[in-house]
Amino acid sequence: MLDKVEVAAFFDRLAPSWDEGCRHDPEKIAVILDYAGIKAGVSVLDVACGTGVLFPYYLERGVKHITGVDISRGMIERAAAKFTDARLSLLCSDIDALDFAEPFDRCMVYSSFPHFGDPARLIEKLSKTLSPGGRLTVAHSESLEEINRRHREQANKVSVALLPADVLSGLFARFFAVDVAISNEKMYIVSGIKT
């Protein structure tokens, strides 16, 4: 089990230079967001949103509202400094500690899933945040092998191995009808509709 205090502290340390050190391919992000059903009028819960990498893409697509949640205060502060759109709300919190008054249409866990030590528990929690027919997507814009290599080398104390897509799909199956399971040299996506 991962120590959540240690995870938060790790990302607090990285937050000041995070945006300079991370590069994301807009073409891959477009593919991921297409599979995730991010489109005009939907509400989005972005779990472990970091500094808001996906926020401009959501806003370009005309989403109704974005709620970004991250356990790292440093990451949330960076996101708040970058974005002032009225369609965006930011929360510094452990997702396990949150309950939302209104369900979301979409939930995205982008480039952060290995930092949750209990994948089955997280999926169950996120299923409760979505409306019937809502969609959960776990995605990375790199391969499973690359993600796991990087976490072993740079973040082994604050991450677990990213599960093969078929294994993660099996965990989704209790709550979601999985219709996307991609794991190749370019990206990793598992996505399903709440049943």
Secondary structure, DSSP 8 states (H G I E B T S, - for coil): ---HHHHHHHHHHHGGGHHHH----HHHHHHHHHHTT--TT-EEEEET-TTTTTHHHHHHTT-SEEEEEES-HHHHHHHHHH---TTEEEEES-GGG---SS-EEEEEEES-GGG-S-HHHHHHHHHTTEEEEEEEEEEESS-HHHHHHHHHHH-GGG------HHHHHHHHTTTEEEEEEEESSS-EEEEEEE-
